[in-house]
Amino acid sequence: MIGTLFRVEVKPTKRQAFIDFIEEDIRVAKDSEPGTLRFDVYQDPKDENAFFVYEAYRDQKAFVEHKKNEPFQQWESRIRPEMVTRFESIFEQVETVRSSAT
């Protein structure tokens, strides 16, 4: 299993649009990406316009498949340029050492 964790800050006026986008991305992952094991979004308790996003994939191939879907394409072409004011990758595509996931 590999995981990705990042923190993103969004424009206050785009906060709800960002949440709506992430919810759709999660739905697509759940419905059509069997290799996506987790896709969690956490509100930063210190900033209502900041979020932590954690994604876990069965393997590298599953992550590559995720990047082929429409939400990821929108993330790259529209969401990051139009909504995001700061992006911080905490870790990307790191192998899991231990997990409680079944």
C-alpha atoms as an extended CHARMM CRD file, in Angstrom:
* protein
*
       102  EXT
         1         1  MET       CA              0.0000000000        0.0000000000        0.0000000000  PROA      1               0.0000000000
         2         2  ILE       CA              1.1820000000        3.5230000000       -0.7590000000  PROA      2               0.0000000000
         3         3  GLY       CA             -0.0630000000        6.7650000000        0.7210000000  PROA      3               0.0000000000
         4         4  THR       CA             -0.0850000000       10.4650000000        0.0030000000  PROA      4               0.0000000000
         5         5  LEU       CA             -0.7330000000       13.2720000000        2.4740000000  PROA      5               0.0000000000
         6         6  PHE       CA             -0.9260000000       16.9550000000        1.6900000000  PROA      6               0.0000000000
         7         7  ARG       CA             -2.2080000000       20.1790000000        3.2060000000  PROA      7               0.0000000000
         8         8  VAL       CA             -4.0160000000       22.6460000000        1.0210000000  PROA      8               0.0000000000
         9         9  GLU       CA             -5.2230000000       26.1780000000        1.6800000000  PROA      9               0.0000000000
        10        10  VAL       CA             -8.0350000000       27.4910000000       -0.4890000000  PROA      10              0.0000000000
        11        11  LYS       CA             -9.4130000000       30.9310000000       -1.2260000000  PROA      11              0.0000000000
        12        12  PRO       CA            -12.1890000000       31.7300000000        1.2640000000  PROA      12              0.0000000000
        13        13  THR       CA            -14.5850000000       32.4440000000       -1.5970000000  PROA      13              0.0000000000
        14        14  LYS       CA            -13.7960000000       29.0210000000       -3.1070000000  PROA      14              0.0000000000
        15        15  ARG       CA            -14.0420000000       26.9900000000        0.1190000000  PROA      15              0.0000000000
        16        16  GLN       CA            -17.4030000000       25.3620000000       -0.6050000000  PROA      16              0.0000000000
        17        17  ALA       CA            -16.5340000000       24.7390000000       -4.2590000000  PROA      17              0.0000000000
        18        18  PHE       CA            -13.3670000000       22.9920000000       -3.0950000000  PROA      18              0.0000000000
        19        19  ILE       CA            -15.3200000000       20.8290000000       -0.6320000000  PROA      19              0.0000000000
        20        20  ASP       CA            -17.8210000000       19.9620000000       -3.3760000000  PROA      20              0.0000000000
        21        21  PHE       CA            -14.9790000000       18.9880000000       -5.7010000000  PROA      21              0.0000000000
        22        22  ILE       CA            -13.3060000000       16.7800000000       -3.0850000000  PROA      22              0.0000000000
        23        23  GLU       CA            -16.6080000000       15.0640000000       -2.3060000000  PROA      23              0.0000000000
        24        24  GLU       CA            -17.0260000000       14.2720000000       -6.0140000000  PROA      24              0.0000000000
        25        25  ASP       CA            -13.4430000000       13.0280000000       -6.2350000000  PROA      25              0.0000000000
        26        26  ILE       CA            -14.1020000000       10.7190000000       -3.2770000000  PROA      26              0.0000000000
        27        27  ARG       CA            -17.3150000000        9.4380000000       -4.8980000000  PROA      27              0.0000000000
        28        28  VAL       CA            -15.5350000000        8.6800000000       -8.1870000000  PROA      28              0.0000000000
        29        29  ALA       CA            -12.7370000000        6.8980000000       -6.3250000000  PROA      29              0.0000000000
        30        30  LYS       CA            -15.2330000000        4.8190000000       -4.3600000000  PROA      30              0.0000000000
        31        31  ASP       CA            -17.3560000000        3.9500000000       -7.4070000000  PROA      31              0.0000000000
        32        32  SER       CA            -14.7040000000        3.3040000000      -10.0490000000  PROA      32              0.0000000000
        33        33  GLU       CA            -11.2580000000        2.9200000000       -8.4700000000  PROA      33              0.0000000000
        34        34  PRO       CA            -11.0030000000       -0.4380000000       -6.6970000000  PROA      34              0.0000000000
        35        35  GLY       CA             -7.3230000000        0.2400000000       -5.9580000000  PROA      35              0.0000000000
        36        36  THR       CA             -8.1430000000        3.3770000000       -3.9540000000  PROA      36              0.0000000000
        37        37  LEU       CA             -8.2780000000        2.1840000000       -0.3550000000  PROA      37              0.0000000000
        38        38  ARG       CA             -8.7510000000        5.5110000000        1.4640000000  PROA      38              0.0000000000
        39        39  PHE       CA             -9.5310000000        9.0590000000        0.5050000000  PROA      39              0.0000000000
        40        40  ASP       CA             -9.9670000000       11.2050000000        3.5960000000  PROA      40              0.0000000000
        41        41  VAL       CA            -10.2460000000       14.9560000000        4.0370000000  PROA      41              0.0000000000
        42        42  TYR       CA             -9.6980000000       16.6660000000        7.3840000000  PROA      42              0.0000000000
        43        43  GLN       CA            -10.4250000000       20.2700000000        8.2810000000  PROA      43              0.0000000000
        44        44  ASP       CA             -7.3470000000       22.0030000000        9.6900000000  PROA      44              0.0000000000
        45        45  PRO       CA             -8.4850000000       22.9910000000       13.2110000000  PROA      45              0.0000000000
        46        46  LYS       CA             -6.4080000000       26.1750000000       12.9810000000  PROA      46              0.0000000000
        47        47  ASP       CA             -7.7450000000       27.4290000000        9.6240000000  PROA      47              0.0000000000
        48        48  GLU       CA            -11.2220000000       26.8760000000        8.2100000000  PROA      48              0.0000000000
        49        49  ASN       CA             -9.8780000000       27.3560000000        4.6840000000  PROA      49              0.0000000000
        50        50  ALA       CA             -7.2110000000       24.6710000000        5.0170000000  PROA      50              0.0000000000
        51        51  PHE       CA             -7.5360000000       20.9180000000        4.6830000000  PROA      51              0.0000000000
        52        52  PHE       CA             -5.4120000000       17.8230000000        5.0380000000  PROA      52              0.0000000000
        53        53  VAL       CA             -6.0100000000       15.2090000000        2.3510000000  PROA      53              0.0000000000
        54        54  TYR       CA             -4.8910000000       11.6080000000        2.8540000000  PROA      54              0.0000000000
        55        55  GLU       CA             -5.0920000000        9.0630000000        0.0530000000  PROA      55              0.0000000000
        56        56  ALA       CA             -4.0670000000        5.3930000000        0.1490000000  PROA      56              0.0000000000
        57        57  TYR       CA             -3.7490000000        3.0650000000       -2.8280000000  PROA      57              0.0000000000
        58        58  ARG       CA             -3.2000000000       -0.6570000000       -3.1170000000  PROA      58              0.0000000000
        59        59  ASP       CA             -0.0450000000       -0.0730000000       -5.1640000000  PROA      59              0.0000000000
        60        60  GLN       CA              1.6180000000        2.2650000000       -7.6570000000  PROA      60              0.0000000000
        61        61  LYS       CA             -0.5700000000        0.9500000000      -10.4870000000  PROA      61              0.0000000000
        62        62  ALA       CA             -3.7210000000        1.9540000000       -8.5670000000  PROA      62              0.0000000000
        63        63  PHE       CA             -2.3320000000        5.4670000000       -8.0790000000  PROA      63              0.0000000000
        64        64  VAL       CA             -1.5950000000        5.7340000000      -11.8040000000  PROA      64              0.0000000000
        65        65  GLU       CA             -5.1910000000        4.6470000000      -12.5260000000  PROA      65              0.0000000000
        66        66  HSD       CA             -6.4960000000        7.3080000000      -10.1300000000  PROA      66              0.0000000000
        67        67  LYS       CA             -4.6160000000        9.9920000000      -12.0550000000  PROA      67              0.0000000000
        68        68  LYS       CA             -6.3860000000        8.9830000000      -15.2900000000  PROA      68              0.0000000000
        69        69  ASN       CA             -9.8610000000        9.8500000000      -13.9720000000  PROA      69              0.0000000000
        70        70  GLU       CA            -11.6340000000       13.1430000000      -14.5790000000  PROA      70              0.0000000000
        71        71  PRO       CA            -11.3640000000       14.5560000000      -11.0290000000  PROA      71              0.0000000000
        72        72  PHE       CA             -7.5790000000       14.3000000000      -11.0460000000  PROA      72              0.0000000000
        73        73  GLN       CA             -7.4890000000       16.0100000000      -14.4470000000  PROA      73              0.0000000000
        74        74  GLN       CA             -9.6480000000       18.8160000000      -13.0250000000  PROA      74              0.0000000000
        75        75  TRP       CA             -7.3810000000       19.0190000000       -9.9690000000  PROA      75              0.0000000000
        76        76  GLU       CA             -4.3900000000       19.7210000000      -12.1800000000  PROA      76              0.0000000000
        77        77  SER       CA             -6.0470000000       22.0010000000      -14.7390000000  PROA      77              0.0000000000
        78        78  ARG       CA             -8.6630000000       23.9210000000      -12.7520000000  PROA      78              0.0000000000
        79        79  ILE       CA             -8.8160000000       23.3200000000       -9.0000000000  PROA      79              0.0000000000
        80        80  ARG       CA             -5.2010000000       24.0140000000       -8.0480000000  PROA      80              0.0000000000
        81        81  PRO       CA             -4.8250000000       27.0740000000      -10.3160000000  PROA      81              0.0000000000
        82        82  GLU       CA             -8.2000000000       28.6310000000       -9.4510000000  PROA      82              0.0000000000
        83        83  MET       CA             -8.8710000000       27.6840000000       -5.8290000000  PROA      83              0.0000000000
        84        84  VAL       CA             -5.6420000000       26.8010000000       -4.0510000000  PROA      84              0.0000000000
        85        85  THR       CA             -3.4930000000       29.4870000000       -2.4520000000  PROA      85              0.0000000000
        86        86  ARG       CA             -0.9930000000       27.1170000000       -0.8280000000  PROA      86              0.0000000000
        87        87  PHE       CA             -0.1360000000       23.4670000000       -1.3310000000  PROA      87              0.0000000000
        88        88  GLU       CA              2.1960000000       21.5280000000        0.9460000000  PROA      88              0.0000000000
        89        89  SER       CA              3.0500000000       17.9100000000        0.2520000000  PROA      89              0.0000000000
        90        90  ILE       CA              3.7760000000       16.1860000000        3.5390000000  PROA      90              0.0000000000
        91        91  PHE       CA              4.5590000000       12.8880000000        1.8470000000  PROA      91              0.0000000000
        92        92  GLU       CA              3.8330000000       11.4350000000       -1.5570000000  PROA      92              0.0000000000
        93        93  GLN       CA              3.6150000000        7.8140000000       -2.6540000000  PROA      93              0.0000000000
        94        94  VAL       CA              5.2290000000        6.4630000000        0.4910000000  PROA      94              0.0000000000
        95        95  GLU       CA              5.0960000000        2.7160000000        1.1820000000  PROA      95              0.0000000000
        96        96  THR       CA              3.0840000000        1.7740000000        4.2440000000  PROA      96              0.0000000000
        97        97  VAL       CA              5.0730000000        0.2560000000        7.0880000000  PROA      97              0.0000000000
        98        98  ARG       CA              2.0630000000       -0.8500000000        9.1050000000  PROA      98              0.0000000000
        99        99  SER       CA             -1.6880000000       -0.4480000000        8.6720000000  PROA      99              0.0000000000
       100       100  SER       CA             -4.8700000000       -1.3750000000       10.4760000000  PROA      100             0.0000000000
       101       101  ALA       CA             -6.7500000000       -1.4450000000        7.1370000000  PROA      101             0.0000000000
       102       102  THR       CA             -8.1650000000       -4.7860000000        6.1450000000  PROA      102             0.0000000000
